[in-house]
Structure formats: structure tokens, C-alpha cells
Amino acid sequence: MSKPGKKPSDAQGDRIASPVPAALVHSLESLPGFDRALFEQAHADAKPCAAIRINPAKMFRLTGDLAPDAPISLARTGNTPVPWCQEGYYLPVRPSFTMDPLFHAGLYYVQEPSSMSISWLVRQAIQLNQPLKVLDLCAAPGGKSTLLQSLLTSDSLLVANEVIRSRVSVLGSNLTRWGGANTVMTCNDPADFSALTGFFDLIIVDAPCSGSGLFRKDPWAVREWTPQLVGLCSRRQRRILTDVLPALKKGGILIYSTCSYSPAENEEIVAWLINESGLKTLDLPIPESWHVVTDKDWGNEISGMRFYPDKLQGEGFFVSCLRKESGSPAIRIKQRKFQALPGRKRDFLRDWLREDAGLEIRNEPGKLVGFPRSLMQELMMLENSLHVRQSGVDLGKQIREEFIPAPSLALSTLYNEGLPALELDLENAIRYLYKKPFTDGNMPLGWVLVKYAGISLGWAKILPGRINNYYPPSWRILKEQQ
């Protein structure tokens, strides 16, 4: 493997030294649109870009003036949108996201620009103005799940699954910060979904891969890469797809993606899906100005999008959109009775929730959980088939005559806008996120929403002579302030 860095050029134009393994470069040279010299130059320069994707469900609440170097300010002044994602923006510099309260509040998600292309594909392939059932199979840390949640109607169902248990907590945190109620988080092997025959309208499989598309951001991925790893990942990808495809309904859409350059993990997988599983790729009109490479030279049946860092602002990425042409009849949703919270116990929640929240309240161990009433039958079906780790919004708990609101309620889009609120400046908002003492602003006694720039961060309780900070200890900022 050649070492990173530039190598002097002579009159004949010597190649730039590149961290990309020679075996990988050799496997790509016959692909359409591949330019070895520019590809190696982009990896030698190693200048990954920074981008954020805003949360439209919260953006309208943003008020006040922000610092010029705040990520949202940079997105506004830079005015450089990610072309394939309406909510995505490039940043001219990479700021400190950890020290931005709006990051912790779920106003935006820091996401690699190329992977935001899922947004454009979903908008092209699916009628989004109708209730849908969607599965993000390999969901952690949550970039694509939060993207999908923003696209779907409130009466659609999003299942975010992660099989690796150590990654489930970060997925849950990101879903909570994004604030949607129509999301279920599961921790299941792809084979477990085969019991839900024809259940989903859309399945996203961002498959585990060899990671070559992230070489510029992750030197460890360069050291780990081998042709044998590519072969191992290719076999794993086929197993994952074989297991989950029964859950996609006839006529449903599969979006398959990797952060790998290798054809064995990309076009060859798509060809296998077409030949073995009867899927058909959708040939969508991609604007030439994006400089995304398509795979038309592979044949009329193969259609995929390749993102090369030497041609656009983004890392290496492959994605293909396919329709399932045949399949077994969809599983019927059996109507089941569920234990709803008694009316007298629901009354105390009226002051905490929006009138149009449309929630069914369930009394789960140690907490009250709100989930869209229109999706309760689907939720119970999932609970009978899968290991559900999180659903809807944790509202809080009642201890004797007092309701203790949960942090997720403050971060949701469901709380009553008329609740008492404490607006903090940047310094005190950071102190709140550190779980340090902060200024009370002469607020009346009781529970208050803690806000920064109009966006809710969590809860505090104003008591005589002190303020109790209810920001979760596991979420607090650990990084030392500069």
C-alpha cells in the first residue's frame, strides 16, 4: 500500500502517491467514469467536506441571532445546498458541533453529503403523500432513519433496526433528538423480518461493507481493507438481502447502498438481485450537473449511482433503487386489543401535550409512552415478531400526584407550546448541557422547558433558591471547554 502524501511530478506527469490500495484501484479501472489520476489525487489531498441536514419539523421554531460561526449560520451564509437533498447544506469550515446546543437539540444532523442522496431517490421512487411502512434495516447511527422520518407523513411507520447491540444506544439517542413519534427501533437479525411477509412499502439496506468509500475520513479503513474483506462483505450482503426481501411487498421499493467502491459489493450485488430475486432497477433521470457517475455501461438492466470525491463534494458512495416485481401476498394485520391508559389518568397529560398529538398512551414499566393511535395495530404486530427496543416518545412518569416529564418529550414535536419556557443564552445553554448551574432568569416555580434560540433542549425544575437540571447524565457534554 502506497503512503499518503504528494510525490513530485516530472514533465511526463508522475502519479500522485495515494493511500488507496493498488488492488482496489486496479479493480476500478474498467468502470465507467473512473479516472485513476484524479481519484488518487483526491485521496492524497484528503479534504473531506462537512455538511449538515436540517430537521424541518423543528427549523420553523428557530428564533434569535446566532453566532456567525454557528453551524446553522454557516449553512445560511454559505448558501451551498447539497444538490440531491433539499434539507442538506455544505459548511465552508467544520465547526465544533459538540459546543452547539442546536446540535444536541436535534435541529440538524451531521451527515456525509453523498449518503444524503437517499433523500432524492425516495422522493423520486415513492408517493410520499400517503401512509407508508418503511424499514431502515442497518440503521445505526441514524443518519438515514432521521432523513426518512423527515420525508414521511405523520401516519406513516418507520422501523429503524440495528443488529449490533453496542450501536443501538446511539441510534436511539439520535431518533429521540429528531423528535418523531411514528418510529420503532428494533434490534433484530435480518432473518427475523421474513415473518413479516410483504409488510413494508420501502426497505433501505445500507449494507455493511469494506468501507473503501471512507478512506479519506478513516485511515483505519485503509489499513483494514483487503480483497478478501471485499469477498466476505459481498457474501454477507447477499445473505442480508436474501433474509429481508420477503418483508418487502410486491411493487415495493428497495434502496441498496454501500460506502464501498468495489463492484463486487455494488453492481454485482444489483445484478444478483435482478437475476435471482426478480427485482428491477429504476432508471431515474439524474441531473448531469451533479457529476454523479451512472452505471449504464453495465447494461440496460443495471442502474446505480456512483459518487467519486474527485468529481463532487462528497465521499465514496454507491446506491441503487429497485422495485420488487413479484412476491407472496402481504401478511394480514390482525386486530388486537391493547391496554390503553384509563381516561382519568390521561387527564393530567392534557397540559403537557399538543391537542392534535393523536397519541395512544401506554403504561410501560417505569414510564408512559405515546405512540400514534393510527399505528397501534402495526406496533403490536411488530412487538409479536421482533425485539422492540424503543417506540414512539417516552413522555415521563407519574409519581404520586406529580408528573415527571421525560427528556424525549422536550425534544419531540408533541409538547404543548404553551408550557413555561426558560430561554438561555449560549453560555448558559452550554452550562445546562454540561449539567452545571446556570442562570434562572427569574422564572416562576415549577417545571420549565429549557430553550436556546427557541429550540427546546430539555427540562429544569425551578425551586426556591435553586434550579434542578434534568438533562440526562448520559447525554451531557464530556469534552473540555476551550
N, C-alpha and C positions, 0 to 999 in steps of 0.2 A: 504494500500500500504506500503510495507516494505521500510525502509530508505536505501539510498545508503551507501556504505562502506563495509569493510570486517568485518566478525564476526569470533571469534576464533574457530578453529576446534578441535574436540577431536578425539580419536582413531577410532571412528565409521565414522568420516568424515562428520561433520555437513555441511549443505548447506551454501553457501556464501550469505550474505544479499544482496538483489538486488533491484534496483528501479523499476523493471518490475512488473506491477500489477499481482496479483495471478490469476485473472480471465483470463488474456491473456496467462500466462504460461500454465494453465490448458487446454485452447483451442488448444494448440500446441502439447501437449504431445503424441498424436496419429499420428502425421505427420512423414513421412519418414525422417530419418536423423536428427531429433531433439534430442539434448542432453541437458536435463534441467540443469544439474550441470555446464557444460561448457558455456551454454547460459547465465546463471545468473552470472557466473564469469566474462564473457566478459563485461557485463553491469555494474558490480560492479567496475571493473578496469577502465572502461570508458576512453579508449585511442584511440580516433578516429584518423585515419591516414589522412595525407594531400597528395593531388595528383593534378597534372595539366595535361591538354590535349593541345598539341601544335597545332598551326594553320599552316598546311603545305603550304598554299598559301603565307605565309609571312616568314616562317622559313629560306628559302634559302637566304633571304636578310640580315640575321644577320651577323654582322661583328664585329671585335674588341674583346678585352678581357673584360670579365665581372668579377665583384667581386665574390670571391669564395662562398659567401653566397647568391648570386642572385638565384632566383628560377630556371632559366634555367641552371645555373651552377650546382645547387644541383641535378637537373634531370640528367645531363650528368655524373657527378661524382658518384652519387648514382647508376646509371645504373640498376635501378629496374623498368622495364616496367610493366604496368598493363597488365596482360596476355591476356585479352579479348579485348584490344583496342591498335592498333598499334601506336597511337599518344599519349597514356597515360603513365604517369610516376609517381611513388611514390616519395615523398620527405622524406629524413631522419628526417627533422625538419620542423615545419611550420614557414616560414619566414614572413616578413611584405610585403604583396602583394601591399598594398597601396603605399609604398615607392619605388616600382619598376616601372620605366617608361614603361617597356615592357609589363606589365600587362595592363596599360592604352592604349597601342598601339594595343592591340588585338593580340599579339604574342602567347598568351596562355589563356586558360580558367581554372579557379579553379573549379574542379568538383569532386563530390563524386565518388570514383572508381567503386562501384557496378553499378551505373547507366550508366557508360561507356559501359556496356555490350550491349547496343543498337547498338553500332558500329559493334560488331561481328555478331549479329543477322541480321542486314541489309545486311552485306556482304554475309552472308550465304543464305539469302532468296531472294535476288533481283539481277538481272543483272544490275550492275551499269554503264556499258559502253554504255548506251542508254539514250535518253531523258526520264525523268520521271516527274510525277506530284505528289508531296508529301505534306502531311498536318501534321503538329505538332499541335494537337488540343488544348492542355493545355500547352502552350509553355513557359510562364514566369518562371524563369528569363532568360532563353535562352540556357541552357546547351545542351539540346538535339537538338535544332534548329541549333546551331553553329556546333555541331557534324555532323548533317545531311548535312549542307551546304558544309562541307569539303569532304563528300563522293560523292556528286552528280556532274555530268558533268555541264559545264557552260550553256548548253542549256536545263537543267532541271529546273523545277519550284518548289520552296519551299514556302509554305504558313505557316507562324507562327502565330497562333491565341491565343489570351488571352481574356477571357470573363470578367475578373475582371479589371476594368478600372484603378485602382490605381497601377496595376502591369505592365501596358502597357509601361510606360516610361522606366523602367529598361530593359524590353525586347528590345525595340527599340535601346537603347544605346548599348547593347551587340551585337545586329545584326550589327549595324553601325561599331563598333570596329572590328568585324570579317571581314568586308570588301567586302562581296559578293554583286553582283548586281542583282542576279536572285531570290531575296527574296521579298515576300509581307507580310506585317504584318497587321493582321486584329483584330478587337475587336467584336466578334460575339458569340451569344449563339450557342451551337452545333446544335440546330434545324435548324438554318439558312442555314447550309450546305446541308440539304436534297434537296434543289433546284438544287444542282449540281450533279445530278444522274450519278453515275459511272464515276466521273471525275478523281478521284485520283488512282494512282497505289499503293500507300503506305500511310497508316494513322498510326501515333503514338498517342496513348492515354495514357499519364502518368497521371492517373486519380487522382483527389482529394481524399485523404484517411485519415484514422485515425492517420497516422504518427508514428506508433509504431517502424518502422524500423529506426527512427532517435532519439530514446530515448537517446542514448549515447551522441548525439550532442546537444539535445534540451530538457532541463529539463521541459520546459513549456508543451511540448507534453506529457510528463508523467502525469503531473497534469490534463491535459485536457482529457486524454483517459478514456473511459468507454465502456462497451459492447453496450450501447445504441448508442454511436457515431459510432461504427463499423456498426451497423444496418443501421443508417442514411446514412453513406458513401456508403454502399453496394447498397442501393436503388438509390442513386444519380448516382453511376457508371452505373447501368443498364439503367437509363434514358439517360445519356450522350451517351452511346454506341448505344442505340436504335435510337437516333436522328441522329447520324453521319454516321451510317453504309450505308444508301442509297448512300452516296457520294463515297463509295469505289467500284471500278469496279469489275465485275466478274473475278475471278482469282487474284484479288489484295490481298495485304498483310496487315493485321492488327497486330501491336505490342502493346500489352496491358501491362501496368506496374503499380506498386504502390510501395511506401515505407512503406508498412504495412506487418506485419507477418500474419494477420488474414485470415484463409481460406475463410471466408465469403466475403472478398474483393478480393480474388485471385482465388483459384481453383474453388470455387463455381460460380464465375463470368464466368470463362472459360467454365465450364460445361453448364452454361446457354446459352452462345454464341453458343455452339455446338448444343444444343437441340432446342433452339428457333430460331436461325438465320442461321443455316445451315453452320456454319464455321467449319473448320477442323484444328487442331493444327499440326504444323510441328515438327516432332521428329528429332531434329538436333543433330549430334554427338558432345557431349560436352567433352572435354579432362578431364580425371579424376584428372590430376594434379592441376586443378583449384579449386577443393574441393567445387564446386557448387553442391547443392542438387537438384536432379530432382524429378518430381512427378510421376514416373512410377507406384507406388503402388496405385495411384488413378484409374488406368485403362488405357487401351491402347489408349483411345480417348483423355485423358488429358495429356498435356505435358507442363511443366513450369519449370522455373529455380528459385531456392530459394538461396539467398545469406545470410549466417549467419555470424556475426562478430567473432564468436568463431572458424570458420573454414577457414577464408580467410581475407585478408586485404581489408575491406570494410564494409559499414553499411548494415542494413537490407533492402532487395530489393526482389521484385518478378517481373518476366517478362515472358510472353508467346507470341509465334508467331503463327498466324493463317492465313489461306487462305480462302477467300470467294468463296464458291463453286458455288453459283448461284446469279443472280441479274438481274435487268432491264437493257435494253440497255443503253449505255453511252449517255449522253447528247451531242448533236452536237454543235461544236463551230462555231457560225455564224460569217462570215467575216464582220467586221465593219471597217468603215473609222475612222481614228483618225487624230487629228490636229497635224501634225509634225512641228517642228521648221523650219522656212524658211532657205534655204541654206545660204543666206548671213549672217544670224545670227548665223549659226553653225560655220562659218569660224573661228571666234575668239577663239573657243574651241579647235581647232586643236593642238595648242601648249600645251594645258593642259592635253590632253588625249592620251593614247596609240593608235597607229594606228590601232591595231586589237581589240579595245574595243568592237566593234559591237553593239553600243548603238543607240537607238532611243531617241532623246532629246525632252522632252515635256516642254512646258512653263506653269508651275503651278503657282498659286498665290504666288508671292514673291520669286520664286526660279525656277531654271532649274533642271529638274530631268532626269537622264539617266537610261534607262531600256533596257534589251536585246531585240534587234529588232525581234529576232525569237520568242519571247514570248508575243508580244504586243496583239495579239488576245486573249490569255488566260487572260492577265491582264484586258482587257476591260470587259471580261465576269465576272471576279471576282468583278470588280467595279460595275457592274449592279446588283450583287446578295448580296454583302457583304459590311460591313463598313470597307473600306481600310484606315488604318492609316498611312502607310508608304510603299513605293515601290521603288525598285532599289536604286540608290545613288543620294542624293542631291548634285549637282555639284557646286552650287553657284548662284549668281545673277549678272546681268549686270546693273550698274548704269551709265547712260550716256555712255561714251566711256570706262569705266573701268569695268573689271570683278572681282568680289569679290568671291574668292573660298570658298566653304563650308568646315567645318571640316571633314565631311564624305568623301569628295573627297581625302583628305590627308590620311585617314585611309583605303581607298579602295585599290583594286588591279588594278585600272584603270588609275591612273595618269601617265603622261609622265615621264619616268625615267630620262630624260634629264633636268628636271626643276632644277633651282638653289636650293641648299640644304645647310642648316646650321647644321653641326654635333656638338652636345653638349656633354660635359662630364656629369657624373652622377649628380654632384652638380647643374649644370645649367639646366639640364633636369628637375630635381625636382622643381627648381625655376620656370621654364616655366609652369609646371603643377599646381603650386600654383598661377599662373598669377602674378608673381613677376618679377622685372627686371632681366635680365640675360645678359651674355657677347655676343657681336655680332660677334666676330671672323673676323672682317674686311671684311664683306660681301658687295657686290655691292648693290646699292639702288634697292628697289622693293620687290616683293613677294618672299618668300623663304619657302621651306619645312623645318620644324624643325625636326631633326632626333636624335635618340640616338642608338648607336650601329648599324647603318644602317637602323633602323626601323622608319618610319615616325610617328610623334606624332601629327602634326597639322601645322598651318601656322603662320608666322610672316611677318610683313612688315618693311623693313629697310628704315628709313627716315634719313635725315641729323640730326645727333646729338641724335637720339633716335631709339628705336625699339618698334613697336606696337605688343603686344602679342594678337593673335587672338584665343587663346584657349577658348572654350565656358565656360562662368562663371558657368553654371550649372554642368559642369564636373570637375571643379577644385578641388584639394585636400583640404579638410577641416581639416583633422587630424593634430594636432600639431606635428612638427618635434621633434624627440628625441635628 
